[in-house]
Amino acid sequence: MSVLQIQAAPFFASKNRAFWNLQLAGWGAAFLLRAVIAFANGQPFALLALILISTITGFSITLLLSVIYRVLIQQRPLITWGVTALVLAGAVILNTSIDAWVQGIYYGASRETTFAQRVISLSFIPLALLVGWSALYYAINFFLTVEEQADRLERLEAQATAAQLAMLRYQLNPHFLFNTLNSISTLVLLKQTEPANAMLTRLSGFLRHTLIAEPGSQVSLAQEIETLQLYLDIERMRFEERLRTHFEIEDAALEAQLPAMLLQPLVENAIKYAVSPQEEGARIALTARVIGDRLRITVEDTGPGLDDGPRFPADPRDPPVPGRPVSTGVGLANIRNRLAQAYGGNHLFETRSEAGGGFTVLIEIPFTRGDSVEPEPAAAPPAAQQAGKVVPVNPPPRTIGTPA
């Protein structure tokens, strides 16, 4: 299952390293700022020693605060903010007391001030620095927590989307598989081993293509048409001349990326509702062209169509429509859901039916190129060989080699 990769912000990729970088940069900037202010006020050079000691004291106290805050941030808000206020008040008093004690030693008896007076006069700078540091600590950690939760939610949504895409993609119509196996069994009973072996080989090749791609992955249109031709080779052995196909693909459209196994259910739907019910069969036309920055794909059939005009025929709640078998509610609904999962609202999916018969499915998605390699010319489908031209109707079946 493909999962969206979430990468941490480069600076916070290592929280420990980011903390030390911010710690050193912040307190270094505070030291430089206080030193510049002291020189601007004509203070002696020796005052740098007091500023350095005060900065080292604040740096050390914030290391203790980080350990305490790391525990408090996990608690209930009332406990977090209440205890933080008490711890912060104690830290400010401790820092100011150390500064006052150091200044008392430095100035000695030259200043007639008591210890309490020095504590009060020096409390502003430690208060501003420690309150700012604490606010920044909580703000950064709150941001990282929110970002982590958002990344986790995005990862879960990506996993849910991938799971839903896998479920939709594995909803291959069991009727196709049962009918193919039944046809192979009939050929074996009639001792027609060569056609039975050819049909079984084509079936194995088709199943390999459908199972090898990752759910939710995208392939080029050329690769998708190659898979579609494997499916049509099998169906031609069942319906023979009743199944007639016509492909018209632009050169540029062959490089377009689209969800894997998007076209096969559309063609299967056309075979089920147009070719199978009619003795003369039907013609299925596939057209793909690039219009601006969009890829437009249409699948048309010459079946009986719908009697009640344009509507979506894959809703199981709809009443049966004359001329078409009863829908299982999977085919076109599957395509609609997969397009919604892959492109959101940035796609177009329409179905229409003419009054005289025929049914058309129109898909329009963003045109994007991928890094996938196009198939070899020998193994490419007729649409890839005749890109931009009208491919001959009902090309002869190809013999697919036994898968490795």
URMOWO-V210274 format. One record per residue. RES is the residue in one small letter. OMEGA is omega in radians with two decimals (none if undefined). BURIAL is # if it has 16 or more other C-alpha atoms within 10 Angstrom, else .. Layout:
res->RES omega->OMEGA burial->BURIAL
res->RES omega->OMEGA burial->BURIAL
//
This chain:
res->m omega->3.13 burial->.
res->s omega->-3.09 burial->.
res->v omega->3.10 burial->#
res->l omega->-3.11 burial->.
res->q omega->3.12 burial->.
res->i omega->-3.13 burial->.
res->q omega->-3.14 burial->.
res->a omega->3.06 burial->.
res->a omega->-3.03 burial->.
res->p omega->-3.06 burial->.
res->f omega->-3.08 burial->.
res->f omega->3.09 burial->.
res->a omega->3.04 burial->.
res->s omega->-3.10 burial->.
res->k omega->-3.13 burial->.
res->n omega->3.13 burial->.
res->r omega->3.12 burial->.
res->a omega->3.13 burial->.
res->f omega->-3.10 burial->#
res->w omega->3.09 burial->.
res->n omega->3.12 burial->.
res->l omega->-3.12 burial->.
res->q omega->-3.12 burial->#
res->l omega->-3.13 burial->.
res->a omega->-3.10 burial->.
res->g omega->-3.12 burial->.
res->w omega->3.03 burial->#
res->g omega->3.10 burial->.
res->a omega->3.11 burial->.
res->a omega->3.12 burial->.
res->f omega->-3.13 burial->#
res->l omega->-3.13 burial->.
res->l omega->3.14 burial->.
res->r omega->3.12 burial->#
res->a omega->3.12 burial->#
res->v omega->3.12 burial->.
res->i omega->3.14 burial->.
res->a omega->3.12 burial->#
res->f omega->3.12 burial->.
res->a omega->3.13 burial->.
res->n omega->3.08 burial->.
res->g omega->3.13 burial->.
res->q omega->-3.14 burial->.
res->p omega->-3.12 burial->.
res->f omega->-3.11 burial->.
res->a omega->3.14 burial->.
res->l omega->3.10 burial->.
res->l omega->3.13 burial->#
res->a omega->3.10 burial->.
res->l omega->3.13 burial->.
res->i omega->3.14 burial->#
res->l omega->3.12 burial->#
res->i omega->3.12 burial->.
res->s omega->3.13 burial->#
res->t omega->3.11 burial->#
res->i omega->3.10 burial->.
res->t omega->3.12 burial->#
res->g omega->3.11 burial->#
res->f omega->-3.11 burial->#
res->s omega->-3.14 burial->.
res->i omega->3.14 burial->#
res->t omega->3.04 burial->#
res->l omega->3.07 burial->.
res->l omega->3.12 burial->.
res->l omega->-3.12 burial->#
res->s omega->3.11 burial->#
res->v omega->-3.14 burial->.
res->i omega->-3.11 burial->.
res->y omega->-3.14 burial->#
res->r omega->3.08 burial->.
res->v omega->-3.08 burial->.
res->l omega->-3.07 burial->#
res->i omega->3.13 burial->#
res->q omega->-3.06 burial->.
res->q omega->3.07 burial->.
res->r omega->-3.06 burial->.
res->p omega->-3.11 burial->.
res->l omega->3.12 burial->.
res->i omega->-3.11 burial->.
res->t omega->-3.06 burial->.
res->w omega->3.12 burial->.
res->g omega->-3.14 burial->.
res->v omega->3.10 burial->.
res->t omega->3.13 burial->#
res->a omega->3.14 burial->.
res->l omega->-3.14 burial->.
res->v omega->-3.13 burial->.
res->l omega->3.10 burial->#
res->a omega->3.10 burial->.
res->g omega->3.14 burial->.
res->a omega->3.12 burial->#
res->v omega->3.13 burial->#
res->i omega->3.13 burial->#
res->l omega->-3.14 burial->#
res->n omega->-3.14 burial->#
res->t omega->-3.14 burial->#
res->s omega->3.12 burial->#
res->i omega->3.11 burial->#
res->d omega->-3.13 burial->#
res->a omega->3.13 burial->#
res->w omega->3.13 burial->.
res->v omega->3.12 burial->.
res->q omega->3.08 burial->#
res->g omega->3.10 burial->#
res->i omega->-3.06 burial->.
res->y omega->-3.09 burial->.
res->y omega->3.13 burial->.
res->g omega->-3.08 burial->.
res->a omega->-3.11 burial->.
res->s omega->3.11 burial->.
res->r omega->-3.13 burial->.
res->e omega->3.11 burial->.
res->t omega->3.10 burial->.
res->t omega->3.12 burial->.
res->f omega->-3.14 burial->.
res->a omega->3.12 burial->.
res->q omega->3.11 burial->.
res->r omega->3.13 burial->#
res->v omega->-3.12 burial->#
res->i omega->-3.09 burial->.
res->s omega->-3.10 burial->.
res->l omega->-3.02 burial->#
res->s omega->-3.02 burial->#
res->f omega->-3.07 burial->.
res->i omega->3.08 burial->.
res->p omega->3.13 burial->#
res->l omega->-3.13 burial->#
res->a omega->-3.10 burial->.
res->l omega->-3.07 burial->#
res->l omega->3.07 burial->#
res->v omega->3.10 burial->#
res->g omega->3.12 burial->.
res->w omega->-3.12 burial->#
res->s omega->3.12 burial->#
res->a omega->3.13 burial->.
res->l omega->3.13 burial->.
res->y omega->-3.13 burial->#
res->y omega->-3.12 burial->.
res->a omega->-3.13 burial->.
res->i omega->-3.14 burial->.
res->n omega->3.07 burial->.
res->f omega->3.09 burial->.
res->f omega->-3.14 burial->.
res->l omega->3.11 burial->#
res->t omega->3.12 burial->.
res->v omega->3.14 burial->.
res->e omega->3.13 burial->.
res->e omega->3.10 burial->.
res->q omega->3.11 burial->.
res->a omega->3.10 burial->.
res->d omega->3.12 burial->#
res->r omega->3.12 burial->.
res->l omega->3.13 burial->.
res->e omega->3.11 burial->#
res->r omega->3.11 burial->#
res->l omega->3.10 burial->.
res->e omega->3.10 burial->.
res->a omega->3.11 burial->#
res->q omega->3.11 burial->#
res->a omega->3.11 burial->.
res->t omega->3.12 burial->#
res->a omega->3.13 burial->#
res->a omega->3.14 burial->#
res->q omega->3.08 burial->#
res->l omega->3.11 burial->#
res->a omega->3.14 burial->#
res->m omega->-3.12 burial->.
res->l omega->-3.07 burial->#
res->r omega->-3.12 burial->#
res->y omega->3.09 burial->.
res->q omega->3.05 burial->.
res->l omega->-3.09 burial->#
res->n omega->-3.13 burial->.
res->p omega->3.13 burial->.
res->h omega->3.13 burial->.
res->f omega->-3.13 burial->.
res->l omega->3.14 burial->.
res->f omega->-3.13 burial->.
res->n omega->3.14 burial->.
res->t omega->3.11 burial->#
res->l omega->3.10 burial->#
res->n omega->3.10 burial->.
res->s omega->3.10 burial->#
res->i omega->3.11 burial->#
res->s omega->3.14 burial->.
res->t omega->3.13 burial->.
res->l omega->3.12 burial->#
res->v omega->3.13 burial->.
res->l omega->3.11 burial->.
res->l omega->3.12 burial->.
res->k omega->3.06 burial->.
res->q omega->-2.99 burial->.
res->t omega->-3.10 burial->.
res->e omega->3.07 burial->.
res->p omega->3.13 burial->.
res->a omega->3.12 burial->#
res->n omega->3.12 burial->.
res->a omega->-3.14 burial->#
res->m omega->3.12 burial->#
res->l omega->3.11 burial->#
res->t omega->3.11 burial->#
res->r omega->3.13 burial->#
res->l omega->-3.14 burial->#
res->s omega->3.09 burial->#
res->g omega->3.13 burial->#
res->f omega->3.14 burial->#
res->l omega->3.09 burial->.
res->r omega->3.12 burial->.
res->h omega->-3.07 burial->#
res->t omega->-3.08 burial->#
res->l omega->-3.06 burial->.
res->i omega->-3.10 burial->.
res->a omega->3.09 burial->.
res->e omega->3.06 burial->.
res->p omega->-3.13 burial->#
res->g omega->-3.14 burial->#
res->s omega->3.12 burial->#
res->q omega->3.12 burial->#
res->v omega->3.07 burial->#
res->s omega->3.12 burial->#
res->l omega->3.11 burial->#
res->a omega->3.11 burial->#
res->q omega->3.13 burial->#
res->e omega->3.12 burial->#
res->i omega->3.08 burial->#
res->e omega->3.07 burial->#
res->t omega->3.13 burial->#
res->l omega->3.13 burial->#
res->q omega->3.06 burial->#
res->l omega->3.10 burial->#
res->y omega->-3.12 burial->#
res->l omega->3.09 burial->#
res->d omega->3.12 burial->#
res->i omega->-3.09 burial->#
res->e omega->3.11 burial->#
res->r omega->3.10 burial->#
res->m omega->3.10 burial->#
res->r omega->-3.02 burial->#
res->f omega->3.12 burial->.
res->e omega->-3.05 burial->.
res->e omega->3.10 burial->.
res->r omega->3.12 burial->#
res->l omega->-3.14 burial->#
res->r omega->-3.08 burial->#
res->t omega->-3.13 burial->#
res->h omega->-3.13 burial->#
res->f omega->3.04 burial->#
res->e omega->-3.00 burial->#
res->i omega->3.06 burial->#
res->e omega->3.10 burial->#
res->d omega->-3.08 burial->#
res->a omega->-3.08 burial->#
res->a omega->-3.11 burial->#
res->l omega->-3.13 burial->#
res->e omega->-3.06 burial->#
res->a omega->3.10 burial->#
res->q omega->3.11 burial->#
res->l omega->3.13 burial->#
res->p omega->3.14 burial->#
res->a omega->3.11 burial->#
res->m omega->3.10 burial->#
res->l omega->-3.05 burial->#
res->l omega->-3.06 burial->#
res->q omega->3.10 burial->#
res->p omega->3.10 burial->#
res->l omega->3.12 burial->#
res->v omega->3.09 burial->#
res->e omega->3.09 burial->#
res->n omega->3.13 burial->#
res->a omega->3.12 burial->#
res->i omega->-3.09 burial->#
res->k omega->-3.01 burial->#
res->y omega->-3.09 burial->#
res->a omega->-3.07 burial->#
res->v omega->-3.02 burial->#
res->s omega->-3.06 burial->#
res->p omega->-3.02 burial->#
res->q omega->3.13 burial->.
res->e omega->-3.13 burial->.
res->e omega->-3.13 burial->.
res->g omega->-3.11 burial->#
res->a omega->3.12 burial->#
res->r omega->3.13 burial->#
res->i omega->-3.12 burial->#
res->a omega->3.09 burial->#
res->l omega->-3.14 burial->#
res->t omega->3.10 burial->#
res->a omega->3.11 burial->#
res->r omega->3.10 burial->#
res->v omega->3.12 burial->#
res->i omega->-3.08 burial->.
res->g omega->3.10 burial->.
res->d omega->-3.10 burial->.
res->r omega->3.03 burial->#
res->l omega->-3.13 burial->#
res->r omega->-3.14 burial->#
res->i omega->3.06 burial->#
res->t omega->3.05 burial->#
res->v omega->-3.09 burial->#
res->e omega->3.02 burial->#
res->d omega->-3.14 burial->#
res->t omega->3.13 burial->#
res->g omega->-3.09 burial->#
res->p omega->3.13 burial->#
res->g omega->3.13 burial->#
res->l omega->-3.08 burial->#
res->d omega->-3.03 burial->#
res->d omega->3.03 burial->.
res->g omega->-3.09 burial->.
res->p omega->3.07 burial->#
res->r omega->3.13 burial->.
res->f omega->-2.97 burial->.
res->p omega->-3.02 burial->#
res->a omega->3.12 burial->#
res->d omega->-3.08 burial->.
res->p omega->3.13 burial->.
res->r omega->-3.13 burial->.
res->d omega->3.06 burial->.
res->p omega->3.11 burial->.
res->p omega->3.13 burial->.
res->v omega->3.13 burial->.
res->p omega->3.09 burial->.
res->g omega->3.12 burial->#
res->r omega->3.07 burial->#
res->p omega->3.12 burial->.
res->v omega->-3.10 burial->.
res->s omega->3.06 burial->#
res->t omega->3.13 burial->.
res->g omega->-3.08 burial->.
res->v omega->-2.96 burial->#
res->g omega->-3.08 burial->#
res->l omega->3.07 burial->#
res->a omega->3.08 burial->#
res->n omega->-3.14 burial->#
res->i omega->-3.14 burial->#
res->r omega->-3.13 burial->#
res->n omega->3.13 burial->.
res->r omega->3.10 burial->#
res->l omega->3.12 burial->#
res->a omega->3.12 burial->.
res->q omega->-3.04 burial->.
res->a omega->-3.00 burial->#
res->y omega->-3.10 burial->.
res->g omega->3.12 burial->.
res->g omega->-3.09 burial->.
res->n omega->3.07 burial->.
res->h omega->3.10 burial->#
res->l omega->3.10 burial->.
res->f omega->-3.10 burial->#
res->e omega->3.02 burial->.
res->t omega->3.10 burial->#
res->r omega->-3.13 burial->#
res->s omega->3.12 burial->#
res->e omega->-3.10 burial->#
res->a omega->-3.11 burial->.
res->g omega->-3.14 burial->.
res->g omega->-3.10 burial->.
res->g omega->-3.11 burial->#
res->f omega->-3.06 burial->#
res->t omega->3.01 burial->#
res->v omega->3.14 burial->#
res->l omega->3.10 burial->.
res->i omega->3.08 burial->#
res->e omega->-3.09 burial->#
res->i omega->3.08 burial->#
res->p omega->3.13 burial->#
res->f omega->3.10 burial->#
res->t omega->3.07 burial->.
res->r omega->3.12 burial->#
res->g omega->3.14 burial->.
res->d omega->-3.09 burial->.
res->s omega->-3.12 burial->.
res->v omega->3.13 burial->.
res->e omega->-3.11 burial->.
res->p omega->3.06 burial->.
res->e omega->-3.13 burial->.
res->p omega->-3.10 burial->.
res->a omega->-3.10 burial->.
res->a omega->-3.08 burial->.
res->a omega->3.11 burial->#
res->p omega->3.11 burial->#
res->p omega->-3.13 burial->#
res->a omega->3.13 burial->#
res->a omega->-3.14 burial->#
res->q omega->-3.07 burial->#
res->q omega->-3.05 burial->#
res->a omega->3.11 burial->#
res->g omega->3.13 burial->#
res->k omega->3.08 burial->.
res->v omega->-3.13 burial->.
res->v omega->3.14 burial->#
res->p omega->-3.12 burial->.
res->v omega->3.09 burial->.
res->n omega->3.11 burial->#
res->p omega->-3.10 burial->.
res->p omega->3.14 burial->.
res->p omega->3.09 burial->#
res->r omega->3.07 burial->.
res->t omega->-3.10 burial->.
res->i omega->-3.13 burial->#
res->g omega->3.12 burial->.
res->t omega->-3.10 burial->.
res->p omega->3.13 burial->.
res->a omega->none burial->.
//
